[in-house]
Amino acid sequence: MCVYIERMSQHNLKDIFEFEQENRDFFERILPPRPAAYFQYDTFCESMAFILSEQDSGLCHMAIIRNASGKMVGRINLSSIKKGQKVIAELGYRIAEKEQGKGYASEAVRIMLDEVVDLYGLDEVEAGTATTNMGSQKVLLKNGFVELRRVNRVMKVQGAWVDGLLFKKTTRNANK
């Protein structure tokens, strides 16, 4: 499978905005909704400018996922990069509704971790998923994450509380 990730930049903001608009209904069925202003291009660009400055400061690493033909099929990111005795980050990703089940998330997670573990000196990567999101759980397990615990009432989706599972991966940096 040919998948590649492309670091978020001013150059690809329009692709990201269109991706979010096209998949808004789908994402809002499985995740808490984004504010309405997020879907106005000017506000979106302002929000992304803040994220790009965080990325430039090393606090996050945002990327888009493209398939072999160059079409944007998802997003992947490391956020909340914390540097202390251990360097820990949170992994997140979202795949377009029409691209679900094709292996894009699994491959993008593998690529992302290969590219950024040494770049940020990561010791651990954490990720969470709804207890009902079996696809995301498979992606994490396939990439060497282990389930840590269940978290009750972790997020509200369509007015109802959803339970989650917390996963963690210890990286090769932790063994140095």
C-alpha atoms as a printed R data frame, in Angstrom:
    type eleno elety resid chain resno       x      y      z
1   ATOM     1    CA   MET     A     1   0.000  0.000  0.000
2   ATOM     2    CA   CYS     A     2   1.354  3.395 -0.935
3   ATOM     3    CA   VAL     A     3   0.477  5.939  1.721
4   ATOM     4    CA   TYR     A     4   2.444  8.951  2.718
5   ATOM     5    CA   ILE     A     5   2.107 11.675  5.283
6   ATOM     6    CA   GLU     A     6   2.753 15.338  4.637
7   ATOM     7    CA   ARG     A     7   3.475 17.771  7.452
8   ATOM     8    CA   MET     A     8   0.780 20.399  7.882
9   ATOM     9    CA   SER     A     9   1.752 23.772  6.439
10  ATOM    10    CA   GLN     A    10   0.230 26.885  4.921
11  ATOM    11    CA   HIS     A    11   0.515 25.027  1.601
12  ATOM    12    CA   ASN     A    12  -2.044 22.335  2.478
13  ATOM    13    CA   LEU     A    13  -4.565 24.252  4.633
14  ATOM    14    CA   LYS     A    14  -7.133 24.373  1.820
15  ATOM    15    CA   ASP     A    15  -6.980 20.568  1.473
16  ATOM    16    CA   ILE     A    16  -7.468 20.176  5.220
17  ATOM    17    CA   PHE     A    17 -10.400 22.596  5.269
18  ATOM    18    CA   GLU     A    18 -12.126 20.802  2.385
19  ATOM    19    CA   PHE     A    19 -11.468 17.409  4.015
20  ATOM    20    CA   GLU     A    20 -13.042 18.587  7.278
21  ATOM    21    CA   GLN     A    21 -16.065 20.036  5.468
22  ATOM    22    CA   GLU     A    22 -16.619 16.894  3.373
23  ATOM    23    CA   ASN     A    23 -16.436 14.613  6.417
24  ATOM    24    CA   ARG     A    24 -18.112 16.848  9.008
25  ATOM    25    CA   ASP     A    25 -21.317 14.805  9.324
26  ATOM    26    CA   PHE     A    26 -19.399 11.544  9.589
27  ATOM    27    CA   PHE     A    27 -16.985 12.827 12.240
28  ATOM    28    CA   GLU     A    28 -19.823 14.350 14.268
29  ATOM    29    CA   ARG     A    29 -21.476 10.927 14.439
30  ATOM    30    CA   ILE     A    30 -18.402  9.442 16.158
31  ATOM    31    CA   LEU     A    31 -16.596 12.392 17.797
32  ATOM    32    CA   PRO     A    32 -17.534 15.551 19.684
33  ATOM    33    CA   PRO     A    33 -18.411 18.271 17.153
34  ATOM    34    CA   ARG     A    34 -16.077 21.111 16.299
35  ATOM    35    CA   PRO     A    35 -17.407 24.656 16.813
36  ATOM    36    CA   ALA     A    36 -19.425 26.014 13.876
37  ATOM    37    CA   ALA     A    37 -16.807 28.746 13.328
38  ATOM    38    CA   TYR     A    38 -14.250 26.036 12.494
39  ATOM    39    CA   PHE     A    39 -16.087 25.562  9.209
40  ATOM    40    CA   GLN     A    40 -15.671 29.194  8.132
41  ATOM    41    CA   TYR     A    41 -12.451 29.455  6.142
42  ATOM    42    CA   ASP     A    42 -11.134 32.656  7.754
43  ATOM    43    CA   THR     A    43 -11.678 31.332 11.281
44  ATOM    44    CA   PHE     A    44 -10.258 27.962 10.288
45  ATOM    45    CA   CYS     A    45  -7.069 29.629  8.969
46  ATOM    46    CA   GLU     A    46  -6.692 31.632 12.190
47  ATOM    47    CA   SER     A    47  -6.991 28.447 14.225
48  ATOM    48    CA   MET     A    48  -4.488 26.667 11.989
49  ATOM    49    CA   ALA     A    49  -2.031 29.597 12.274
50  ATOM    50    CA   PHE     A    50  -1.983 29.025 16.040
51  ATOM    51    CA   ILE     A    51  -1.440 25.287 15.555
52  ATOM    52    CA   LEU     A    52   1.345 25.919 13.029
53  ATOM    53    CA   SER     A    53   3.107 28.152 15.566
54  ATOM    54    CA   GLU     A    54   2.784 25.380 18.184
55  ATOM    55    CA   GLN     A    55   4.222 22.950 15.632
56  ATOM    56    CA   ASP     A    56   7.143 25.304 14.947
57  ATOM    57    CA   SER     A    57   7.767 25.380 18.720
58  ATOM    58    CA   GLY     A    58   7.889 21.568 18.926
59  ATOM    59    CA   LEU     A    59   4.657 21.208 20.914
60  ATOM    60    CA   CYS     A    60   2.887 19.156 18.251
61  ATOM    61    CA   HIS     A    61   3.388 17.513 14.869
62  ATOM    62    CA   MET     A    62   0.427 17.714 12.503
63  ATOM    63    CA   ALA     A    63   0.220 15.900  9.186
64  ATOM    64    CA   ILE     A    64  -2.176 14.866  6.470
65  ATOM    65    CA   ILE     A    65  -2.453 11.389  5.020
66  ATOM    66    CA   ARG     A    66  -2.428 10.958  1.244
67  ATOM    67    CA   ASN     A    67  -3.015  7.848 -0.844
68  ATOM    68    CA   ALA     A    68  -0.938  6.750 -3.836
69  ATOM    69    CA   SER     A    69  -2.711  9.182 -6.159
70  ATOM    70    CA   GLY     A    70  -2.092 12.105 -3.784
71  ATOM    71    CA   LYS     A    71  -5.664 12.395 -2.540
72  ATOM    72    CA   MET     A    72  -6.004 13.466  1.096
73  ATOM    73    CA   VAL     A    73  -7.647 10.557  2.931
74  ATOM    74    CA   GLY     A    74  -7.017 11.536  6.542
75  ATOM    75    CA   ARG     A    75  -5.186 13.440  9.210
76  ATOM    76    CA   ILE     A    76  -2.713 12.303 11.846
77  ATOM    77    CA   ASN     A    77  -1.058 14.200 14.637
78  ATOM    78    CA   LEU     A    78   1.031 14.110 17.735
79  ATOM    79    CA   SER     A    79  -0.123 16.687 20.251
80  ATOM    80    CA   SER     A    80   0.560 17.679 23.837
81  ATOM    81    CA   ILE     A    81   4.244 16.794 23.522
82  ATOM    82    CA   LYS     A    82   5.439 16.904 27.130
83  ATOM    83    CA   LYS     A    83   9.122 17.009 27.958
84  ATOM    84    CA   GLY     A    84  10.081 15.930 31.457
85  ATOM    85    CA   GLN     A    85  11.832 12.826 32.736
86  ATOM    86    CA   LYS     A    86  10.097 11.158 29.802
87  ATOM    87    CA   VAL     A    87   9.005 12.704 26.527
88  ATOM    88    CA   ILE     A    88   5.360 11.786 25.968
89  ATOM    89    CA   ALA     A    89   2.925 12.709 23.190
90  ATOM    90    CA   GLU     A    90  -0.693 11.985 22.324
91  ATOM    91    CA   LEU     A    91  -1.493 10.399 18.964
92  ATOM    92    CA   GLY     A    92  -4.668 11.175 17.066
93  ATOM    93    CA   TYR     A    93  -5.933 10.408 13.581
94  ATOM    94    CA   ARG     A    94  -9.080 10.561 11.489
95  ATOM    95    CA   ILE     A    95  -9.823  8.914  8.167
96  ATOM    96    CA   ALA     A    96 -12.458 10.061  5.657
97  ATOM    97    CA   GLU     A    97 -15.713  8.113  5.752
98  ATOM    98    CA   LYS     A    98 -15.277  6.841  2.178
99  ATOM    99    CA   GLU     A    99 -11.717  5.669  2.935
100 ATOM   100    CA   GLN     A   100 -12.455  3.616  6.063
101 ATOM   101    CA   GLY     A   101 -11.160  0.045  6.254
102 ATOM   102    CA   LYS     A   102  -8.450  0.386  3.603
103 ATOM   103    CA   GLY     A   103  -5.462  0.300  5.968
104 ATOM   104    CA   TYR     A   104  -4.627  3.991  5.691
105 ATOM   105    CA   ALA     A   105  -4.696  4.631  9.442
106 ATOM   106    CA   SER     A   106  -2.490  1.618 10.279
107 ATOM   107    CA   GLU     A   107   0.109  2.589  7.723
108 ATOM   108    CA   ALA     A   108   0.009  6.293  8.629
109 ATOM   109    CA   VAL     A   109   0.538  5.524 12.323
110 ATOM   110    CA   ARG     A   110   3.530  3.343 11.453
111 ATOM   111    CA   ILE     A   111   5.027  6.031  9.216
112 ATOM   112    CA   MET     A   112   4.365  8.823 11.696
113 ATOM   113    CA   LEU     A   113   6.047  6.980 14.547
114 ATOM   114    CA   ASP     A   114   9.003  6.002 12.349
115 ATOM   115    CA   GLU     A   115   9.488  9.638 11.379
116 ATOM   116    CA   VAL     A   116   8.991 11.435 14.685
117 ATOM   117    CA   VAL     A   117  10.166  9.232 17.565
118 ATOM   118    CA   ASP     A   118  13.780 10.318 17.142
119 ATOM   119    CA   LEU     A   119  12.880 13.825 15.974
120 ATOM   120    CA   TYR     A   120  11.171 14.592 19.304
121 ATOM   121    CA   GLY     A   121  13.025 12.039 21.436
122 ATOM   122    CA   LEU     A   122   9.729 10.350 22.322
123 ATOM   123    CA   ASP     A   123   9.720  7.746 25.071
124 ATOM   124    CA   GLU     A   124   5.995  7.051 25.068
125 ATOM   125    CA   VAL     A   125   3.014  7.706 22.838
126 ATOM   126    CA   GLU     A   126  -0.520  7.599 24.191
127 ATOM   127    CA   ALA     A   127  -3.777  7.261 22.267
128 ATOM   128    CA   GLY     A   128  -7.430  6.940 23.135
129 ATOM   129    CA   THR     A   129 -10.440  5.540 21.346
130 ATOM   130    CA   ALA     A   130 -14.095  4.948 22.051
131 ATOM   131    CA   THR     A   131 -14.830  1.467 23.362
132 ATOM   132    CA   THR     A   132 -17.050  0.954 20.310
133 ATOM   133    CA   ASN     A   133 -14.385  1.956 17.770
134 ATOM   134    CA   MET     A   134 -12.996 -1.477 17.007
135 ATOM   135    CA   GLY     A   135 -11.224 -0.282 13.849
136 ATOM   136    CA   SER     A   136  -9.162  2.274 15.744
137 ATOM   137    CA   GLN     A   137  -8.343 -0.270 18.441
138 ATOM   138    CA   LYS     A   138  -7.029 -2.651 15.760
139 ATOM   139    CA   VAL     A   139  -4.874  0.149 14.303
140 ATOM   140    CA   LEU     A   140  -3.280  0.803 17.674
141 ATOM   141    CA   LEU     A   141  -2.717 -2.865 18.550
142 ATOM   142    CA   LYS     A   142  -1.253 -3.535 15.094
143 ATOM   143    CA   ASN     A   143   1.264 -0.726 15.752
144 ATOM   144    CA   GLY     A   144   2.450 -2.093 19.097
145 ATOM   145    CA   PHE     A   145   0.241 -0.136 21.479
146 ATOM   146    CA   VAL     A   146  -1.048 -1.867 24.593
147 ATOM   147    CA   GLU     A   147  -4.376 -1.217 26.230
148 ATOM   148    CA   LEU     A   148  -3.953  0.398 29.642
149 ATOM   149    CA   ARG     A   149  -7.440  0.974 30.972
150 ATOM   150    CA   ARG     A   150 -11.038  1.871 30.329
151 ATOM   151    CA   VAL     A   151 -12.147  5.438 31.040
152 ATOM   152    CA   ASN     A   152 -15.823  6.006 31.723
153 ATOM   153    CA   ARG     A   153 -17.625  8.993 30.214
154 ATOM   154    CA   VAL     A   154 -14.587 10.286 28.335
155 ATOM   155    CA   MET     A   155 -16.427 12.351 25.699
156 ATOM   156    CA   LYS     A   156 -19.898 13.402 24.676
157 ATOM   157    CA   VAL     A   157 -21.027 12.413 21.178
158 ATOM   158    CA   GLN     A   158 -24.462 13.372 19.874
159 ATOM   159    CA   GLY     A   159 -25.566 14.228 23.414
160 ATOM   160    CA   ALA     A   160 -24.563 10.905 24.967
161 ATOM   161    CA   TRP     A   161 -21.515 10.070 27.063
162 ATOM   162    CA   VAL     A   162 -19.095  7.595 25.487
163 ATOM   163    CA   ASP     A   163 -16.584  5.412 27.313
164 ATOM   164    CA   GLY     A   164 -13.040  5.165 26.049
165 ATOM   165    CA   LEU     A   165  -9.954  2.990 26.113
166 ATOM   166    CA   LEU     A   166  -6.492  4.399 26.768
167 ATOM   167    CA   PHE     A   167  -3.519  2.876 24.936
168 ATOM   168    CA   LYS     A   168   0.225  3.423 25.253
169 ATOM   169    CA   LYS     A   169   3.294  2.535 23.241
170 ATOM   170    CA   THR     A   170   6.787  2.626 24.675
171 ATOM   171    CA   THR     A   171   9.159  3.617 21.901
172 ATOM   172    CA   ARG     A   172  12.680  2.536 21.141
173 ATOM   173    CA   ASN     A   173  13.947  5.804 22.705
174 ATOM   174    CA   ALA     A   174  12.804  4.633 26.135
175 ATOM   175    CA   ASN     A   175  15.371  1.821 25.976
176 ATOM   176    CA   LYS     A   176  18.385  4.041 25.208
